[in-house]
Amino acid sequence: MAWFALAIAVLANVVANVSLKLAVRTAFAESTEHPVIGILVQSWTWIGVCAAIILLGSYFVAIRDIGLGVSYAIVTSLALVLITIAAAFVFQQRLTLTIFVGMGLIALGIVVLVSAELAN
């Protein structure tokens, strides 16, 4: 259950970040007198907030049984990789060879951490 909750936390982290970026981009593309109000009325903002709440709840479940250092590293690192990939598709951000190498190293680090956690 803890590993499933951690996977949900990672996905919720990705959804929250992409949604909030979409909310900000949409709000500033539209002409509003107050940018904060423009952000608050975006549906993407509320999707991001809901995803952040899911992230928090699932992370609480995960850290009951998985070490804090490992769970934090997995949530942040794996989310970083997935957000980078999502940004390439959603926002047309370039993925360079250097970025791919970095993501590969992060993935390798996650494998090492999970292996160590499962060995305990």
C-alpha positions in Angstrom: 0.0 0.0 0.0 2.8 2.4 0.8 4.5 2.0 -2.5 1.2 2.5 -4.3 0.6 5.7 -2.2 4.1 6.9 -3.2 3.3 6.3 -6.9 0.1 8.3 -6.5 2.1 11.1 -4.8 4.5 11.3 -7.7 1.7 11.4 -10.3 -0.2 14.0 -8.2 3.0 16.1 -8.1 3.3 16.0 -11.9 -0.4 16.9 -12.3 -0.2 19.8 -9.8 2.9 21.3 -11.4 1.7 21.0 -15.0 -1.8 22.3 -14.0 -0.4 25.3 -12.2 1.8 26.2 -15.1 -1.2 26.0 -17.5 -3.2 28.2 -15.1 -0.5 30.9 -15.0 0.1 30.8 -18.7 -3.6 31.0 -19.5 -4.2 33.8 -16.9 -1.5 36.0 -18.3 -2.5 35.3 -21.9 -5.9 36.7 -21.2 -6.3 40.4 -20.5 -7.2 40.8 -16.8 -6.9 43.8 -14.7 -5.7 41.7 -11.7 -3.4 38.8 -12.5 -4.1 37.1 -9.2 -7.8 37.0 -9.8 -7.1 35.8 -13.3 -5.2 32.9 -11.9 -7.8 32.1 -9.2 -10.6 31.8 -11.7 -8.7 29.3 -13.9 -9.9 25.7 -13.7 -6.3 24.6 -14.1 -5.5 26.3 -10.8 -8.1 24.3 -8.9 -7.1 21.1 -10.7 -3.5 21.8 -9.4 -4.7 22.5 -5.9 -6.7 19.3 -5.8 -3.7 17.4 -7.1 -1.5 19.0 -4.4 -4.0 17.9 -1.7 -3.9 14.3 -3.1 -0.1 14.6 -3.2 0.0 15.5 0.5 -2.5 12.8 1.6 -0.8 10.0 -0.3 2.6 11.1 0.9 1.4 10.9 4.5 0.3 7.3 3.8 3.6 6.4 2.1 5.9 7.8 4.8 4.3 5.6 7.5 6.0 2.5 6.0 8.8 3.8 3.7 11.8 5.7 5.1 11.5 9.4 4.8 14.8 9.9 3.0 13.9 7.4 0.3 10.3 8.5 -0.1 11.2 12.2 -0.4 14.0 11.4 -2.9 11.6 9.3 -5.0 8.8 11.8 -5.0 11.0 14.7 -5.9 13.3 13.0 -8.3 10.8 10.9 -10.2 8.5 13.9 -10.3 11.3 16.0 -11.8 11.9 13.5 -14.5 8.2 13.1 -15.3 7.5 16.9 -15.2 10.4 17.4 -17.6 8.9 14.9 -20.0 5.4 16.4 -19.6 6.8 19.9 -20.2 8.3 18.7 -23.5 4.8 17.5 -24.7 2.6 20.1 -23.2 4.8 23.2 -23.4 7.1 22.2 -26.3 10.2 22.5 -24.1 13.3 21.0 -25.7 14.8 17.8 -24.4 18.6 17.8 -25.1 21.1 15.0 -24.7 22.3 16.6 -21.5 18.8 16.5 -20.1 18.3 12.8 -21.1 21.6 11.9 -19.4 20.5 13.7 -16.3 17.2 12.0 -16.3 18.9 8.7 -16.7 21.2 9.3 -13.8 18.2 10.3 -11.7 16.4 7.1 -12.7 19.5 5.1 -11.8 19.6 6.8 -8.4 16.0 5.9 -7.8 16.7 2.2 -8.6 19.5 2.2 -6.1 17.4 3.8 -3.4 14.5 1.5 -3.9 16.8 -1.5 -4.0 18.3 -0.4 -0.7 14.9 0.2 0.9 13.5 -3.2 -0.2 16.7 -4.9 1.1 15.9 -3.6 4.6 
